[in-house]
Amino acid sequence: MSANDSDTMPKRFWVGPLGVHDDDWLTIWAWLNNRSKSAQAGSLISSRIRANQTQIEAMLSYTADRMGLTPDELRRQILRKEITPGDVELPEDDE
């Protein structure tokens, strides 16, 4: 469930085309797992997110701290689409 119950996350999103080599291997991997290429790609994305969750959380914490927010505040703003990367204004370093 998203942070904002009135907005549901889209079930599908577009990913740019793969190179021929990667597309061939995705086709083979999907076939071996008896999945569609789309299902296999979704599984790969989910796996990569889980593998990098600690690093993503550290990046979120660092960015939130630089913005004067808590990680939870920044997470909510991102999930509610109240902020975009272009909105981020980091304070100047005191040197």
Distance bins in CASP14 RR format, pairs under 12 A and 6 or more apart:
PFRMAT RR
TARGET T0000
AUTHOR 0000-0000-0000
RMODE 2
METHOD distances of the structure
MODEL  1
1 7 0 0 0 0 0 1 0 0 0 0 0
1 8 0 0 0 0 1 0 0 0 0 0 0
1 9 0 0 0 0 1 0 0 0 0 0 0
1 79 0 0 0 0 0 1 0 0 0 0 0
2 8 1 0 0 1 0 0 0 0 0 0 0
2 9 1 0 1 0 0 0 0 0 0 0 0
2 10 0 0 0 0 0 1 0 0 0 0 0
2 75 0 0 0 0 0 1 0 0 0 0 0
2 76 0 0 0 0 0 1 0 0 0 0 0
2 78 0 0 0 0 0 1 0 0 0 0 0
2 79 1 0 1 0 0 0 0 0 0 0 0
2 80 1 0 0 1 0 0 0 0 0 0 0
2 81 0 0 0 0 1 0 0 0 0 0 0
3 9 0 0 0 0 1 0 0 0 0 0 0
3 72 0 0 0 0 0 1 0 0 0 0 0
3 73 0 0 0 0 0 1 0 0 0 0 0
3 74 0 0 0 0 0 1 0 0 0 0 0
3 75 1 0 0 1 0 0 0 0 0 0 0
3 76 1 0 1 0 0 0 0 0 0 0 0
3 77 0 0 0 0 1 0 0 0 0 0 0
3 78 0 0 0 0 1 0 0 0 0 0 0
3 79 1 1 0 0 0 0 0 0 0 0 0
3 80 1 0 1 0 0 0 0 0 0 0 0
3 81 0 0 0 0 1 0 0 0 0 0 0
3 82 0 0 0 0 1 0 0 0 0 0 0
3 83 0 0 0 0 0 1 0 0 0 0 0
4 76 0 0 0 0 1 0 0 0 0 0 0
4 77 0 0 0 0 0 1 0 0 0 0 0
4 78 0 0 0 0 0 1 0 0 0 0 0
4 79 1 0 0 1 0 0 0 0 0 0 0
4 80 1 0 1 0 0 0 0 0 0 0 0
4 81 1 0 0 1 0 0 0 0 0 0 0
4 82 0 0 0 0 1 0 0 0 0 0 0
5 79 0 0 0 0 0 1 0 0 0 0 0
5 80 0 0 0 0 0 1 0 0 0 0 0
6 80 0 0 0 0 1 0 0 0 0 0 0
6 81 0 0 0 0 0 1 0 0 0 0 0
7 79 0 0 0 0 1 0 0 0 0 0 0
7 80 1 0 0 1 0 0 0 0 0 0 0
7 81 1 0 0 1 0 0 0 0 0 0 0
7 82 0 0 0 0 0 1 0 0 0 0 0
8 79 0 0 0 0 0 1 0 0 0 0 0
9 79 0 0 0 0 1 0 0 0 0 0 0
9 80 0 0 0 0 0 1 0 0 0 0 0
9 81 0 0 0 0 0 1 0 0 0 0 0
10 81 0 0 0 0 0 1 0 0 0 0 0
11 38 0 0 0 0 0 1 0 0 0 0 0
11 42 0 0 0 0 0 1 0 0 0 0 0
12 38 0 0 0 0 1 0 0 0 0 0 0
12 39 0 0 0 0 0 1 0 0 0 0 0
12 41 0 0 0 0 0 1 0 0 0 0 0
12 42 0 0 0 0 0 1 0 0 0 0 0
13 38 0 0 0 0 0 1 0 0 0 0 0
13 41 0 0 0 0 0 1 0 0 0 0 0
13 42 0 0 0 0 0 1 0 0 0 0 0
13 45 0 0 0 0 1 0 0 0 0 0 0
14 38 0 0 0 0 0 1 0 0 0 0 0
14 41 0 0 0 0 0 1 0 0 0 0 0
15 22 0 0 0 0 0 1 0 0 0 0 0
15 23 0 0 0 0 0 1 0 0 0 0 0
15 26 0 0 0 0 0 1 0 0 0 0 0
15 37 0 0 0 0 0 1 0 0 0 0 0
15 38 0 0 0 0 1 0 0 0 0 0 0
15 41 1 0 0 1 0 0 0 0 0 0 0
15 42 0 0 0 0 1 0 0 0 0 0 0
15 44 0 0 0 0 0 1 0 0 0 0 0
15 45 0 0 0 0 1 0 0 0 0 0 0
16 22 0 0 0 0 0 1 0 0 0 0 0
16 23 0 0 0 0 0 1 0 0 0 0 0
16 41 0 0 0 0 0 1 0 0 0 0 0
17 23 1 0 0 1 0 0 0 0 0 0 0
17 26 0 0 0 0 0 1 0 0 0 0 0
17 37 0 0 0 0 0 1 0 0 0 0 0
17 41 0 0 0 0 0 1 0 0 0 0 0
18 24 0 0 0 0 1 0 0 0 0 0 0
18 25 0 0 0 0 1 0 0 0 0 0 0
18 26 1 0 0 1 0 0 0 0 0 0 0
18 27 0 0 0 0 1 0 0 0 0 0 0
18 29 0 0 0 0 0 1 0 0 0 0 0
18 37 0 0 0 0 1 0 0 0 0 0 0
18 40 0 0 0 0 0 1 0 0 0 0 0
18 41 0 0 0 0 1 0 0 0 0 0 0
18 44 0 0 0 0 0 1 0 0 0 0 0
19 25 0 0 0 0 1 0 0 0 0 0 0
19 26 0 0 0 0 1 0 0 0 0 0 0
19 27 0 0 0 0 0 1 0 0 0 0 0
20 26 0 0 0 0 0 1 0 0 0 0 0
20 27 0 0 0 0 0 1 0 0 0 0 0
21 27 0 0 0 0 0 1 0 0 0 0 0
21 28 0 0 0 0 0 1 0 0 0 0 0
22 28 0 0 0 0 0 1 0 0 0 0 0
22 29 0 0 0 0 0 1 0 0 0 0 0
22 37 0 0 0 0 0 1 0 0 0 0 0
22 40 0 0 0 0 0 1 0 0 0 0 0
22 41 0 0 0 0 0 1 0 0 0 0 0
22 44 0 0 0 0 0 1 0 0 0 0 0
23 29 0 0 0 0 0 1 0 0 0 0 0
23 30 0 0 0 0 0 1 0 0 0 0 0
23 37 0 0 0 0 1 0 0 0 0 0 0
23 40 0 0 0 0 0 1 0 0 0 0 0
23 41 0 0 0 0 0 1 0 0 0 0 0
24 30 0 0 0 0 0 1 0 0 0 0 0
24 31 0 0 0 0 0 1 0 0 0 0 0
24 37 0 0 0 0 0 1 0 0 0 0 0
25 31 0 0 0 0 0 1 0 0 0 0 0
25 32 0 0 0 0 0 1 0 0 0 0 0
25 37 0 0 0 0 0 1 0 0 0 0 0
25 40 0 0 0 0 0 1 0 0 0 0 0
25 41 0 0 0 0 0 1 0 0 0 0 0
25 44 0 0 0 0 0 1 0 0 0 0 0
26 32 0 0 0 0 0 1 0 0 0 0 0
26 33 0 0 0 0 0 1 0 0 0 0 0
26 35 0 0 0 0 0 1 0 0 0 0 0
26 36 0 0 0 0 0 1 0 0 0 0 0
26 37 1 0 1 0 0 0 0 0 0 0 0
26 38 0 0 0 0 1 0 0 0 0 0 0
26 39 0 0 0 0 0 1 0 0 0 0 0
26 40 1 0 0 1 0 0 0 0 0 0 0
26 41 1 0 0 1 0 0 0 0 0 0 0
26 42 0 0 0 0 0 1 0 0 0 0 0
26 43 0 0 0 0 0 1 0 0 0 0 0
26 44 0 0 0 0 1 0 0 0 0 0 0
26 45 0 0 0 0 0 1 0 0 0 0 0
27 33 0 0 0 0 0 1 0 0 0 0 0
27 35 0 0 0 0 0 1 0 0 0 0 0
27 36 0 0 0 0 0 1 0 0 0 0 0
27 37 1 0 0 1 0 0 0 0 0 0 0
27 38 0 0 0 0 0 1 0 0 0 0 0
27 40 0 0 0 0 1 0 0 0 0 0 0
27 41 0 0 0 0 0 1 0 0 0 0 0
28 35 0 0 0 0 0 1 0 0 0 0 0
28 37 0 0 0 0 0 1 0 0 0 0 0
28 40 0 0 0 0 1 0 0 0 0 0 0
29 35 0 0 0 0 1 0 0 0 0 0 0
29 36 0 0 0 0 0 1 0 0 0 0 0
29 37 0 0 0 0 1 0 0 0 0 0 0
29 39 0 0 0 0 0 1 0 0 0 0 0
29 40 1 0 1 0 0 0 0 0 0 0 0
29 41 0 0 0 0 1 0 0 0 0 0 0
29 42 0 0 0 0 0 1 0 0 0 0 0
29 43 0 0 0 0 1 0 0 0 0 0 0
29 44 0 0 0 0 1 0 0 0 0 0 0
30 36 1 0 0 1 0 0 0 0 0 0 0
30 37 1 0 1 0 0 0 0 0 0 0 0
30 38 0 0 0 0 1 0 0 0 0 0 0
30 39 1 0 0 1 0 0 0 0 0 0 0
30 40 1 1 0 0 0 0 0 0 0 0 0
30 41 0 0 0 0 1 0 0 0 0 0 0
30 42 0 0 0 0 0 1 0 0 0 0 0
30 43 0 0 0 0 1 0 0 0 0 0 0
30 44 0 0 0 0 1 0 0 0 0 0 0
31 37 0 0 0 0 1 0 0 0 0 0 0
31 39 0 0 0 0 0 1 0 0 0 0 0
31 40 0 0 0 0 1 0 0 0 0 0 0
32 40 0 0 0 0 1 0 0 0 0 0 0
33 39 0 0 0 0 1 0 0 0 0 0 0
33 40 1 0 0 1 0 0 0 0 0 0 0
33 41 0 0 0 0 0 1 0 0 0 0 0
33 42 0 0 0 0 0 1 0 0 0 0 0
33 43 1 0 0 1 0 0 0 0 0 0 0
33 44 0 0 0 0 0 1 0 0 0 0 0
34 40 0 0 0 0 1 0 0 0 0 0 0
35 41 0 0 0 0 1 0 0 0 0 0 0
35 42 0 0 0 0 1 0 0 0 0 0 0
35 43 1 0 0 1 0 0 0 0 0 0 0
35 44 0 0 0 0 0 1 0 0 0 0 0
36 42 0 0 0 0 1 0 0 0 0 0 0
36 43 0 0 0 0 0 1 0 0 0 0 0
37 43 0 0 0 0 0 1 0 0 0 0 0
37 44 0 0 0 0 0 1 0 0 0 0 0
38 44 0 0 0 0 0 1 0 0 0 0 0
38 45 0 0 0 0 0 1 0 0 0 0 0
39 45 0 0 0 0 0 1 0 0 0 0 0
39 46 0 0 0 0 0 1 0 0 0 0 0
40 46 0 0 0 0 0 1 0 0 0 0 0
40 47 0 0 0 0 0 1 0 0 0 0 0
41 47 0 0 0 0 0 1 0 0 0 0 0
41 48 0 0 0 0 0 1 0 0 0 0 0
42 48 0 0 0 0 1 0 0 0 0 0 0
42 49 0 0 0 0 1 0 0 0 0 0 0
43 49 0 0 0 0 0 1 0 0 0 0 0
43 50 0 0 0 0 0 1 0 0 0 0 0
44 50 0 0 0 0 0 1 0 0 0 0 0
44 51 0 0 0 0 0 1 0 0 0 0 0
45 51 0 0 0 0 0 1 0 0 0 0 0
45 52 0 0 0 0 0 1 0 0 0 0 0
46 52 0 0 0 0 0 1 0 0 0 0 0
46 53 0 0 0 0 0 1 0 0 0 0 0
47 53 0 0 0 0 0 1 0 0 0 0 0
48 55 0 0 0 0 0 1 0 0 0 0 0
48 56 0 0 0 0 0 1 0 0 0 0 0
49 55 0 0 0 0 0 1 0 0 0 0 0
49 56 1 0 0 1 0 0 0 0 0 0 0
49 57 0 0 0 0 0 1 0 0 0 0 0
50 56 0 0 0 0 0 1 0 0 0 0 0
50 57 0 0 0 0 0 1 0 0 0 0 0
52 58 0 0 0 0 1 0 0 0 0 0 0
52 59 0 0 0 0 1 0 0 0 0 0 0
52 60 0 0 0 0 0 1 0 0 0 0 0
53 59 0 0 0 0 0 1 0 0 0 0 0
53 60 0 0 0 0 0 1 0 0 0 0 0
54 60 0 0 0 0 0 1 0 0 0 0 0
54 61 0 0 0 0 0 1 0 0 0 0 0
55 61 0 0 0 0 0 1 0 0 0 0 0
55 62 0 0 0 0 0 1 0 0 0 0 0
56 62 0 0 0 0 0 1 0 0 0 0 0
56 63 0 0 0 0 0 1 0 0 0 0 0
56 71 0 0 0 0 0 1 0 0 0 0 0
56 75 0 0 0 0 0 1 0 0 0 0 0
56 78 0 0 0 0 0 1 0 0 0 0 0
57 63 0 0 0 0 0 1 0 0 0 0 0
57 64 0 0 0 0 0 1 0 0 0 0 0
57 71 1 0 0 1 0 0 0 0 0 0 0
57 72 0 0 0 0 0 1 0 0 0 0 0
57 74 0 0 0 0 0 1 0 0 0 0 0
57 75 0 0 0 0 1 0 0 0 0 0 0
58 64 0 0 0 0 0 1 0 0 0 0 0
58 65 0 0 0 0 0 1 0 0 0 0 0
58 71 0 0 0 0 1 0 0 0 0 0 0
59 65 0 0 0 0 0 1 0 0 0 0 0
59 66 0 0 0 0 0 1 0 0 0 0 0
59 71 0 0 0 0 1 0 0 0 0 0 0
59 74 0 0 0 0 0 1 0 0 0 0 0
59 75 0 0 0 0 0 1 0 0 0 0 0
59 78 0 0 0 0 0 1 0 0 0 0 0
59 85 0 0 0 0 0 1 0 0 0 0 0
60 66 0 0 0 0 0 1 0 0 0 0 0
60 67 0 0 0 0 0 1 0 0 0 0 0
60 69 0 0 0 0 1 0 0 0 0 0 0
60 70 0 0 0 0 0 1 0 0 0 0 0
60 71 1 0 1 0 0 0 0 0 0 0 0
60 72 0 0 0 0 1 0 0 0 0 0 0
60 73 0 0 0 0 0 1 0 0 0 0 0
60 74 1 0 0 1 0 0 0 0 0 0 0
60 75 1 0 0 1 0 0 0 0 0 0 0
60 76 0 0 0 0 0 1 0 0 0 0 0
60 77 0 0 0 0 0 1 0 0 0 0 0
60 78 0 0 0 0 1 0 0 0 0 0 0
60 79 0 0 0 0 0 1 0 0 0 0 0
60 88 0 0 0 0 0 1 0 0 0 0 0
61 67 0 0 0 0 0 1 0 0 0 0 0
61 68 0 0 0 0 0 1 0 0 0 0 0
61 69 0 0 0 0 0 1 0 0 0 0 0
61 70 0 0 0 0 1 0 0 0 0 0 0
61 71 1 0 1 0 0 0 0 0 0 0 0
61 72 0 0 0 0 0 1 0 0 0 0 0
61 73 0 0 0 0 0 1 0 0 0 0 0
61 74 0 0 0 0 1 0 0 0 0 0 0
61 75 0 0 0 0 1 0 0 0 0 0 0
62 68 0 0 0 0 0 1 0 0 0 0 0
62 69 0 0 0 0 0 1 0 0 0 0 0
62 71 0 0 0 0 1 0 0 0 0 0 0
62 74 0 0 0 0 0 1 0 0 0 0 0
62 88 0 0 0 0 0 1 0 0 0 0 0
62 90 0 0 0 0 0 1 0 0 0 0 0
63 69 0 0 0 0 1 0 0 0 0 0 0
63 70 0 0 0 0 0 1 0 0 0 0 0
63 71 0 0 0 0 1 0 0 0 0 0 0
63 73 0 0 0 0 0 1 0 0 0 0 0
63 74 1 0 0 1 0 0 0 0 0 0 0
63 75 0 0 0 0 0 1 0 0 0 0 0
63 77 0 0 0 0 0 1 0 0 0 0 0
63 78 0 0 0 0 1 0 0 0 0 0 0
63 83 0 0 0 0 0 1 0 0 0 0 0
63 85 0 0 0 0 1 0 0 0 0 0 0
63 87 0 0 0 0 0 1 0 0 0 0 0
63 88 1 0 0 1 0 0 0 0 0 0 0
63 89 0 0 0 0 0 1 0 0 0 0 0
63 90 0 0 0 0 1 0 0 0 0 0 0
64 70 1 0 1 0 0 0 0 0 0 0 0
64 71 1 0 1 0 0 0 0 0 0 0 0
64 72 0 0 0 0 1 0 0 0 0 0 0
64 73 1 0 0 1 0 0 0 0 0 0 0
64 74 1 0 1 0 0 0 0 0 0 0 0
64 75 0 0 0 0 1 0 0 0 0 0 0
64 76 0 0 0 0 0 1 0 0 0 0 0
64 77 0 0 0 0 1 0 0 0 0 0 0
64 78 0 0 0 0 1 0 0 0 0 0 0
64 83 0 0 0 0 0 1 0 0 0 0 0
64 88 0 0 0 0 0 1 0 0 0 0 0
64 90 0 0 0 0 0 1 0 0 0 0 0
65 71 0 0 0 0 1 0 0 0 0 0 0
65 73 0 0 0 0 0 1 0 0 0 0 0
65 74 0 0 0 0 1 0 0 0 0 0 0
65 90 0 0 0 0 0 1 0 0 0 0 0
65 91 0 0 0 0 0 1 0 0 0 0 0
66 74 0 0 0 0 1 0 0 0 0 0 0
66 88 0 0 0 0 1 0 0 0 0 0 0
66 89 0 0 0 0 1 0 0 0 0 0 0
66 90 1 0 1 0 0 0 0 0 0 0 0
66 91 1 0 0 1 0 0 0 0 0 0 0
66 92 0 0 0 0 0 1 0 0 0 0 0
66 93 0 0 0 0 1 0 0 0 0 0 0
67 73 0 0 0 0 1 0 0 0 0 0 0
67 74 1 0 0 1 0 0 0 0 0 0 0
67 77 0 0 0 0 1 0 0 0 0 0 0
67 78 0 0 0 0 0 1 0 0 0 0 0
67 83 0 0 0 0 1 0 0 0 0 0 0
67 85 0 0 0 0 0 1 0 0 0 0 0
67 87 0 0 0 0 1 0 0 0 0 0 0
67 88 1 0 0 1 0 0 0 0 0 0 0
67 89 1 0 0 1 0 0 0 0 0 0 0
67 90 1 0 0 1 0 0 0 0 0 0 0
67 91 0 0 0 0 1 0 0 0 0 0 0
68 74 0 0 0 0 1 0 0 0 0 0 0
68 77 0 0 0 0 0 1 0 0 0 0 0
68 88 0 0 0 0 0 1 0 0 0 0 0
68 89 0 0 0 0 0 1 0 0 0 0 0
68 90 0 0 0 0 1 0 0 0 0 0 0
68 91 0 0 0 0 1 0 0 0 0 0 0
69 75 0 0 0 0 1 0 0 0 0 0 0
69 76 0 0 0 0 1 0 0 0 0 0 0
69 77 1 0 0 1 0 0 0 0 0 0 0
69 78 0 0 0 0 0 1 0 0 0 0 0
69 82 0 0 0 0 0 1 0 0 0 0 0
69 83 0 0 0 0 1 0 0 0 0 0 0
69 87 0 0 0 0 0 1 0 0 0 0 0
69 88 0 0 0 0 0 1 0 0 0 0 0
69 89 0 0 0 0 0 1 0 0 0 0 0
69 90 0 0 0 0 0 1 0 0 0 0 0
69 91 0 0 0 0 0 1 0 0 0 0 0
70 76 0 0 0 0 1 0 0 0 0 0 0
70 77 0 0 0 0 0 1 0 0 0 0 0
71 77 0 0 0 0 0 1 0 0 0 0 0
71 78 0 0 0 0 0 1 0 0 0 0 0
72 78 0 0 0 0 0 1 0 0 0 0 0
72 79 0 0 0 0 0 1 0 0 0 0 0
73 79 0 0 0 0 0 1 0 0 0 0 0
73 80 0 0 0 0 0 1 0 0 0 0 0
73 82 0 0 0 0 0 1 0 0 0 0 0
73 83 0 0 0 0 1 0 0 0 0 0 0
74 80 0 0 0 0 0 1 0 0 0 0 0
74 82 0 0 0 0 0 1 0 0 0 0 0
74 83 1 0 0 1 0 0 0 0 0 0 0
74 85 0 0 0 0 0 1 0 0 0 0 0
74 87 0 0 0 0 0 1 0 0 0 0 0
74 88 0 0 0 0 1 0 0 0 0 0 0
75 82 0 0 0 0 0 1 0 0 0 0 0
75 83 0 0 0 0 0 1 0 0 0 0 0
76 82 1 0 0 1 0 0 0 0 0 0 0
76 83 0 0 0 0 1 0 0 0 0 0 0
77 83 1 0 1 0 0 0 0 0 0 0 0
77 84 0 0 0 0 1 0 0 0 0 0 0
77 85 0 0 0 0 0 1 0 0 0 0 0
77 87 0 0 0 0 1 0 0 0 0 0 0
77 88 0 0 0 0 0 1 0 0 0 0 0
78 84 0 0 0 0 1 0 0 0 0 0 0
78 85 0 0 0 0 1 0 0 0 0 0 0
78 87 0 0 0 0 0 1 0 0 0 0 0
78 88 0 0 0 0 0 1 0 0 0 0 0
81 87 0 0 0 0 0 1 0 0 0 0 0
83 89 0 0 0 0 0 1 0 0 0 0 0
END
